[in-house]
């Protein structure tokens, strides 16, 4: 049940135009719908973005326009002498008298939520030098009398943080560094802990919110692990078939069925990735990206095998290197990758060759059927390396999606140079995972306890990478 307005904290994110206010709102609210633009003045109206979990609002953030005429506003506020305890009333009077004046639209929009009780989060760009022109803004905010903190956002590589800190400490209760384009879960929690100290009445509420947020994060990891396990089971047990009327099946018929089989596996993987994006509130990123992550690297490519598959040594460790594919006579080790042996990744980037021939992925069988008709069937997957290609592709995808701040709208590009540090399953886990893979290769149903064991292994891998 949603808390009343009096029981959850609200914060107005304010500052000069184009300093990353909307990016901070998007990241802290876990909301990819916040409009972000490099064009100054894009935000013209205040808008509230609540972070709600299981129907309970933890806090709300107001995205606001940037200050446009702060000096003129401050001049109006100070044209008469006002004692400190009357300054909030003076600001309210300014808003009341100028509400219909388009000249001060931006200032009215950003001041209204503050005067209604929202705390202040003032955003500056620490990659630009401090200037006295910002002091009018800070003085106006000081007159509002609300709890306040300043966030220094480093937009570029230059650094003027020290001089900003020296100035901001005169006006704000707290000053913190926070880059919304790089913030991870731990940094988010640390910022919430700082926000809890701004007002005594908020402390218990925000601390409870932190606990809820941590549970929410763990649940997302668990949901992702379950979804990945379901993907493995669906893909590795998948069977495609076509009815035939003759005893002889042409190579072209076999090739068409294998293409259908591979296409279905690609679709199963793609739909799972879309569901993972939804778990982490990144549906728009997945939908609108020009080439969603991994779409440019085919599931059955030599590149995928080399980047995500197991090496000969790892196949031996997991007990899979003993035989060729059933009925194919093709030794899978001839196509073994060298991911964990540290071979040059660059040699395979851009490769377009197929990873496995159709007779190497899964057995193709001609089965008897009713009324003299027969069925050509392919599947389930017999290739012992394929489950790890599929799994590690999805682990990589999940890690990228789960750790991506919602303010980052850039195209997701695969960084093959960091794959080795992100994709790693220890030998013991491989052996345990392989038990399930072998069961699926035999077309047997996975027991509930085996499903849970698989989920727990994946959950542990994800916890190490996204927390």
C-alpha positions as CSV (number, residue, x, y, z in Angstrom):
1,X,0.0,0.0,0.0
2,X,1.4,3.4,-0.9
3,X,2.4,5.7,1.9
4,X,0.8,9.0,2.3
5,X,2.5,12.2,1.2
6,X,3.6,12.8,4.8
7,X,5.4,9.5,5.2
8,X,7.8,9.2,2.3
9,X,10.6,11.7,1.5
10,X,10.5,13.9,-1.6
11,X,13.4,15.6,-3.2
12,X,13.5,18.3,-5.8
13,X,16.6,17.9,-8.0
14,X,17.6,21.4,-9.0
15,X,20.5,23.4,-10.5
16,X,21.8,25.2,-13.5
17,X,20.6,23.9,-16.9
18,X,22.4,20.9,-18.5
19,X,24.3,19.7,-15.3
20,X,22.8,16.2,-15.2
21,X,19.7,16.8,-13.1
22,X,17.5,14.5,-15.2
23,X,20.2,11.9,-15.4
24,X,20.4,11.8,-11.6
25,X,16.6,11.5,-11.3
26,X,16.6,8.7,-13.8
27,X,19.3,6.7,-12.0
28,X,18.0,7.2,-8.5
29,X,14.4,6.5,-9.5
30,X,15.4,3.5,-11.6
31,X,13.2,5.0,-14.4
32,X,14.2,5.0,-18.0
33,X,11.2,7.1,-19.0
34,X,12.9,10.3,-17.7
35,X,13.7,12.5,-20.7
36,X,17.4,13.2,-21.0
37,X,18.9,15.6,-23.5
38,X,22.2,17.5,-24.1
39,X,20.2,20.5,-25.2
40,X,19.9,23.1,-22.3
41,X,16.3,23.9,-21.2
42,X,14.7,20.7,-22.4
43,X,13.0,20.2,-19.0
44,X,10.4,23.0,-18.8
45,X,8.0,21.6,-16.1
46,X,8.5,19.8,-12.8
47,X,7.5,16.2,-12.8
48,X,7.6,13.6,-9.9
49,X,9.2,10.2,-10.4
50,X,8.5,8.0,-7.4
51,X,10.5,4.8,-6.7
52,X,7.8,2.3,-5.8
53,X,8.4,-1.3,-4.8
54,X,5.5,-3.7,-4.2
55,X,3.1,-0.9,-4.1
56,X,5.0,1.1,-1.5
57,X,6.6,4.4,-2.5
58,X,10.1,4.6,-1.0
59,X,10.8,8.2,-2.1
60,X,10.0,10.6,-4.9
61,X,12.2,12.8,-7.0
62,X,11.2,15.9,-8.8
63,X,12.9,16.6,-12.1
64,X,12.8,20.3,-12.6
65,X,13.9,23.0,-15.1
66,X,17.2,24.7,-14.6
67,X,17.6,28.2,-13.1
68,X,17.4,30.8,-15.8
69,X,17.1,34.2,-14.0
70,X,18.4,33.5,-10.5
71,X,20.0,37.0,-10.1
72,X,16.7,38.7,-11.0
73,X,14.8,36.4,-8.5
74,X,17.4,37.1,-5.7
75,X,17.2,40.8,-6.4
76,X,13.4,40.7,-5.9
77,X,13.7,38.7,-2.7
78,X,16.3,41.0,-1.2
79,X,14.9,44.4,-2.3
80,X,13.4,44.7,1.1
81,X,15.0,43.6,4.4
82,X,13.7,40.2,5.5
83,X,14.6,38.5,8.8
84,X,15.7,34.8,8.5
85,X,12.4,33.4,9.9
86,X,10.4,35.3,7.3
87,X,12.5,34.3,4.2
88,X,10.4,31.3,3.3
89,X,7.3,33.5,3.2
90,X,9.1,35.9,1.0
91,X,9.9,33.1,-1.5
92,X,6.3,32.0,-1.4
93,X,5.2,35.6,-2.2
94,X,7.5,35.7,-5.2
95,X,6.0,32.4,-6.5
96,X,2.4,33.7,-5.9
97,X,3.0,37.1,-7.6
98,X,4.9,35.7,-10.6
99,X,3.1,32.5,-11.2
100,X,1.6,33.7,-14.5
101,X,4.8,35.5,-15.7
102,X,6.5,33.4,-18.4
103,X,9.7,35.1,-17.7
104,X,10.0,33.2,-14.4
105,X,8.4,29.9,-15.5
106,X,11.5,27.8,-14.8
107,X,12.1,29.3,-11.3
108,X,8.5,28.9,-10.3
109,X,8.5,25.2,-11.5
110,X,11.6,24.3,-9.5
111,X,10.6,26.3,-6.3
112,X,7.1,24.9,-6.0
113,X,7.9,21.3,-4.9
114,X,10.5,22.7,-2.4
115,X,8.0,25.1,-0.9
116,X,5.6,22.1,-0.6
117,X,8.1,20.3,1.6
118,X,10.6,18.6,-0.8
119,X,14.2,18.4,0.2
120,X,16.8,20.0,-2.0
121,X,19.3,18.1,-4.2
122,X,21.4,20.7,-5.9
123,X,23.4,19.4,-8.9
124,X,26.6,21.0,-10.3
125,X,29.1,19.9,-12.9
126,X,32.5,19.4,-11.1
127,X,34.3,19.3,-14.4
128,X,33.7,23.0,-14.9
129,X,35.3,25.7,-12.7
130,X,33.2,27.2,-9.9
131,X,31.8,30.6,-10.6
132,X,30.1,33.3,-8.5
133,X,27.1,33.3,-10.9
134,X,26.0,30.1,-9.1
135,X,25.8,31.9,-5.7
136,X,22.5,33.5,-6.6
137,X,21.0,30.1,-7.1
138,X,22.4,28.8,-3.8
139,X,21.2,31.8,-1.9
140,X,17.6,31.4,-3.2
141,X,17.7,27.7,-2.2
142,X,19.0,28.7,1.2
143,X,16.0,31.0,1.6
144,X,13.6,28.1,1.1
145,X,14.7,26.6,4.5
146,X,14.5,23.0,3.4
147,X,17.1,20.2,4.1
148,X,19.6,20.2,1.4
149,X,22.5,18.4,-0.1
150,X,24.7,19.1,-3.2
151,X,25.8,16.5,-5.7
152,X,28.9,17.1,-7.7
153,X,28.6,15.4,-11.1
154,X,31.7,15.0,-13.2
155,X,30.5,15.2,-16.7
156,X,33.9,15.5,-18.4
157,X,37.4,14.4,-17.6
158,X,38.6,17.7,-16.0
159,X,38.3,18.1,-12.3
160,X,37.4,21.2,-10.2
161,X,35.9,19.2,-7.3
162,X,37.9,20.8,-4.5
163,X,36.9,24.4,-5.3
164,X,33.3,23.3,-5.7
165,X,33.4,21.6,-2.3
166,X,34.8,24.7,-0.7
167,X,31.9,26.8,-2.0
168,X,29.1,24.3,-1.6
169,X,29.8,23.7,2.1
170,X,28.7,27.2,2.9
171,X,25.2,26.5,1.6
172,X,24.4,22.8,1.9
173,X,24.3,20.3,4.8
174,X,26.1,17.7,2.7
175,X,28.2,17.6,-0.4
176,X,28.7,14.3,-2.3
177,X,30.3,13.2,-5.5
178,X,27.8,11.3,-7.6
179,X,28.1,10.3,-11.3
180,X,24.7,9.1,-12.5
181,X,26.2,7.6,-15.6
182,X,28.5,5.3,-13.6
183,X,26.7,4.8,-10.3
184,X,26.3,1.2,-9.1
185,X,24.0,-0.4,-6.5
186,X,26.5,0.2,-3.7
187,X,26.9,3.9,-4.5
188,X,23.1,4.3,-4.7
189,X,22.7,2.8,-1.2
190,X,25.5,5.1,0.1
191,X,23.7,8.1,-1.3
192,X,20.4,7.1,0.3
193,X,22.2,6.7,3.7
194,X,23.4,10.3,3.3
195,X,19.9,11.5,2.4
196,X,18.5,9.9,5.6
197,X,20.6,12.3,7.6
198,X,19.2,15.4,6.1
199,X,16.1,15.5,8.3
200,X,15.4,13.6,11.5
201,X,11.8,12.8,10.4
202,X,13.1,11.1,7.3
203,X,15.8,8.9,9.0
204,X,13.7,5.9,9.9
205,X,11.7,6.1,6.6
206,X,14.8,6.1,4.4
207,X,16.5,3.4,6.4
208,X,13.4,1.2,5.9
209,X,13.5,2.2,2.3
210,X,17.1,1.0,2.1
211,X,16.2,-2.4,3.5
212,X,13.3,-2.7,1.0
213,X,15.6,-1.6,-1.8
214,X,18.2,-4.2,-0.8
215,X,15.5,-6.9,-0.7
216,X,14.2,-5.7,-4.1
217,X,17.7,-5.9,-5.6
218,X,18.2,-9.5,-4.3
219,X,14.8,-10.5,-5.7
220,X,15.8,-9.2,-9.1
221,X,18.9,-11.3,-9.0
222,X,16.8,-14.3,-8.0
223,X,14.3,-13.7,-10.7
224,X,17.1,-13.3,-13.3
225,X,18.6,-16.6,-12.1
226,X,15.3,-18.4,-12.5
227,X,14.8,-17.0,-15.9
228,X,18.3,-18.0,-17.0
229,X,17.7,-21.5,-15.8
230,X,14.4,-21.7,-17.6
231,X,16.2,-20.5,-20.8
232,X,18.7,-23.3,-20.5
233,X,16.0,-25.9,-20.0
234,X,13.8,-24.6,-22.8
235,X,16.7,-24.3,-25.3
236,X,18.6,-27.5,-24.5
237,X,15.4,-29.6,-24.5
238,X,14.0,-28.0,-27.7
239,X,13.0,-30.4,-30.5
240,X,12.0,-29.3,-34.1
241,X,10.3,-31.6,-36.5
242,X,8.7,-31.7,-40.0
243,X,6.5,-34.4,-41.5
244,X,7.8,-36.2,-44.6
245,X,6.2,-38.6,-47.0
246,X,9.2,-40.5,-48.3
247,X,11.9,-42.7,-46.8
248,X,14.6,-40.6,-48.4
249,X,15.1,-37.1,-47.1
250,X,17.1,-34.7,-49.2
251,X,20.0,-32.7,-47.9
252,X,18.1,-29.5,-48.6
253,X,15.2,-30.7,-46.4
254,X,17.6,-31.5,-43.6
255,X,19.2,-28.1,-44.0
256,X,15.8,-26.3,-43.9
257,X,14.9,-28.1,-40.7
258,X,18.2,-27.3,-39.1
259,X,17.8,-23.7,-40.0
260,X,14.4,-23.7,-38.4
261,X,15.8,-25.4,-35.4
262,X,18.6,-22.8,-35.0
263,X,16.2,-20.0,-35.6
264,X,13.9,-21.2,-32.9
265,X,16.8,-21.3,-30.4
266,X,17.8,-17.8,-31.3
267,X,14.2,-16.7,-30.7
268,X,14.2,-18.5,-27.3
269,X,17.4,-16.7,-26.3
270,X,16.1,-13.3,-27.5
271,X,12.8,-13.5,-25.7
272,X,14.7,-14.4,-22.5
273,X,16.9,-11.4,-22.8
274,X,13.9,-9.2,-23.3
275,X,12.4,-10.6,-20.1
276,X,15.7,-9.9,-18.2
277,X,15.7,-6.3,-19.5
278,X,12.1,-6.0,-18.0
279,X,13.3,-7.3,-14.6
280,X,15.9,-4.6,-14.5
281,X,13.5,-1.9,-15.9
282,X,15.4,-1.5,-19.1
283,X,12.7,-2.4,-21.6
284,X,13.1,0.8,-23.7
285,X,16.9,0.4,-23.9
286,X,16.5,-3.1,-25.3
287,X,13.6,-2.1,-27.6
288,X,15.0,1.1,-29.0
289,X,18.7,0.2,-29.3
290,X,19.8,0.1,-32.9
291,X,21.5,-3.3,-32.4
292,X,20.6,-4.7,-29.0
293,X,23.5,-6.3,-27.1
294,X,24.6,-9.7,-28.7
295,X,22.4,-9.3,-31.8
296,X,25.5,-8.5,-33.8
297,X,27.1,-11.8,-32.7
298,X,25.1,-14.9,-33.8
299,X,24.5,-17.6,-31.2
300,X,26.0,-20.2,-33.6
301,X,29.0,-18.2,-34.7
302,X,32.6,-19.1,-34.3
303,X,33.0,-15.8,-32.4
304,X,30.3,-16.8,-29.8
305,X,32.0,-20.1,-29.3
306,X,35.4,-18.6,-28.8
307,X,34.2,-15.8,-26.5
308,X,31.7,-17.7,-24.5
309,X,32.4,-21.4,-24.9
310,X,34.6,-23.7,-22.8
311,X,38.2,-24.6,-23.7
312,X,39.4,-28.2,-24.3
313,X,40.8,-28.2,-20.8
314,X,37.5,-27.1,-19.3
315,X,35.6,-29.7,-21.3
316,X,37.9,-32.3,-19.8
317,X,37.4,-30.9,-16.3
318,X,33.6,-31.2,-16.6
319,X,33.8,-34.7,-17.9
320,X,32.5,-33.9,-21.4
321,X,35.5,-34.7,-23.6
322,X,35.1,-38.4,-23.7
323,X,33.1,-38.9,-26.9
324,X,31.9,-37.5,-30.2
325,X,28.3,-36.5,-30.8
326,X,25.9,-39.4,-30.9
327,X,25.6,-40.6,-34.5
328,X,27.8,-37.9,-35.9
329,X,31.2,-39.2,-35.3
330,X,32.5,-35.6,-35.0
331,X,34.9,-34.9,-32.2
332,X,33.6,-31.7,-30.5
333,X,37.0,-30.9,-29.3
334,X,38.0,-30.0,-32.8
335,X,35.9,-26.9,-32.4
336,X,36.9,-26.2,-28.8
337,X,37.4,-22.6,-27.8
338,X,40.2,-21.1,-25.7
339,X,38.3,-18.6,-23.6
340,X,39.8,-19.5,-20.3
341,X,43.3,-20.2,-21.7
342,X,43.6,-16.6,-22.5
343,X,44.0,-16.9,-26.3
344,X,43.7,-13.8,-28.4
345,X,40.1,-12.7,-28.6
346,X,40.7,-10.3,-31.4
347,X,41.5,-13.2,-33.8
348,X,37.9,-14.3,-33.9
349,X,36.1,-10.9,-33.7
350,X,34.1,-10.5,-36.9
351,X,34.2,-14.1,-37.8
352,X,31.2,-15.2,-39.8
353,X,31.7,-18.9,-39.9
354,X,29.1,-21.2,-38.4
355,X,30.1,-22.7,-35.0
356,X,28.7,-26.1,-35.5
357,X,27.5,-27.9,-38.6
358,X,23.9,-29.1,-38.5
359,X,25.0,-32.7,-37.8
360,X,27.2,-31.4,-34.9
361,X,24.6,-29.5,-33.0
362,X,22.0,-32.2,-32.4
363,X,21.0,-35.6,-33.9
364,X,18.6,-35.6,-36.8
365,X,16.3,-38.6,-36.9
366,X,13.7,-40.0,-39.2
367,X,10.9,-41.4,-37.1
368,X,7.9,-43.6,-38.1
369,X,4.5,-42.1,-37.8
370,X,0.8,-42.9,-38.4
371,X,-0.8,-43.5,-41.8
372,X,2.5,-44.2,-43.6
373,X,3.8,-40.7,-42.9
374,X,7.1,-40.1,-41.2
375,X,8.7,-37.3,-39.2
376,X,12.1,-35.7,-39.5
377,X,13.2,-34.6,-36.1
378,X,16.2,-32.6,-34.8
379,X,17.0,-32.1,-31.1
380,X,17.5,-31.9,-28.3
381,X,21.0,-30.3,-28.2
382,X,23.8,-32.9,-28.0
383,X,26.8,-30.6,-28.3
384,X,28.3,-30.4,-24.8
385,X,29.8,-27.0,-25.4
386,X,26.6,-25.3,-26.6
387,X,25.0,-25.0,-23.1
388,X,27.9,-22.9,-21.9
389,X,27.9,-20.7,-25.0
390,X,24.2,-20.0,-24.4
391,X,24.7,-19.6,-20.6
392,X,27.7,-17.3,-20.6
393,X,26.2,-15.1,-23.4
394,X,23.1,-14.6,-21.1
395,X,25.3,-14.1,-18.0
396,X,27.2,-11.4,-19.8
397,X,24.0,-9.8,-21.1
398,X,22.4,-9.8,-17.6
399,X,25.5,-8.3,-16.0
400,X,25.5,-5.5,-18.6
401,X,21.8,-4.8,-18.1
402,X,21.7,-5.1,-14.3
403,X,24.7,-2.8,-13.8
404,X,23.7,-0.1,-16.3
405,X,22.5,3.1,-14.8
406,X,19.1,4.2,-16.1
407,X,20.5,7.5,-17.1
408,X,22.8,5.9,-19.6
409,X,21.0,5.8,-22.9
410,X,23.9,5.1,-25.2
411,X,24.0,2.1,-27.4
412,X,25.3,-1.0,-25.6
413,X,28.5,-2.2,-27.3
414,X,30.2,-5.4,-26.6
415,X,33.5,-4.9,-25.0
416,X,35.4,-8.1,-25.7
417,X,38.4,-6.9,-23.8
418,X,36.5,-7.2,-20.5
419,X,34.7,-10.5,-21.1
420,X,37.3,-12.6,-19.3
421,X,36.7,-10.7,-16.1
422,X,32.9,-10.8,-16.4
423,X,32.3,-14.4,-17.5
424,X,33.6,-17.0,-15.2
425,X,32.1,-20.2,-13.8
426,X,34.3,-22.2,-11.5
427,X,35.1,-25.8,-12.2
428,X,32.9,-27.2,-9.4
429,X,29.9,-25.2,-10.7
430,X,30.5,-26.5,-14.2
431,X,30.4,-30.1,-12.9
432,X,27.1,-29.4,-11.1
433,X,25.6,-27.6,-14.1
434,X,26.7,-30.4,-16.4
435,X,24.5,-32.9,-14.5
436,X,21.5,-30.9,-15.6
437,X,22.8,-30.6,-19.2
438,X,23.3,-34.4,-19.4
439,X,19.7,-35.0,-18.3
440,X,18.4,-32.6,-20.9
441,X,20.5,-34.3,-23.6
442,X,18.7,-37.5,-22.7
443,X,15.3,-35.8,-23.1
444,X,14.5,-36.4,-19.4
445,X,12.5,-34.0,-17.2
446,X,14.4,-31.9,-14.8
447,X,13.6,-32.6,-11.1
448,X,12.6,-29.7,-8.9
449,X,15.7,-30.1,-6.7
450,X,17.9,-30.0,-9.8
451,X,16.2,-26.9,-11.0
452,X,16.8,-25.2,-7.7
453,X,20.5,-26.3,-7.6
454,X,20.9,-24.7,-11.1
455,X,19.2,-21.5,-10.0
456,X,21.4,-21.2,-6.9
457,X,24.6,-21.5,-8.9
458,X,23.5,-18.8,-11.3
459,X,22.3,-16.7,-8.5
460,X,25.7,-16.8,-6.8
461,X,27.4,-15.8,-10.1
462,X,25.1,-12.8,-10.6
463,X,25.5,-11.7,-7.0
464,X,29.2,-11.4,-7.4
465,X,28.8,-9.2,-10.5
466,X,25.8,-7.0,-10.0
467,X,25.8,-6.1,-6.2
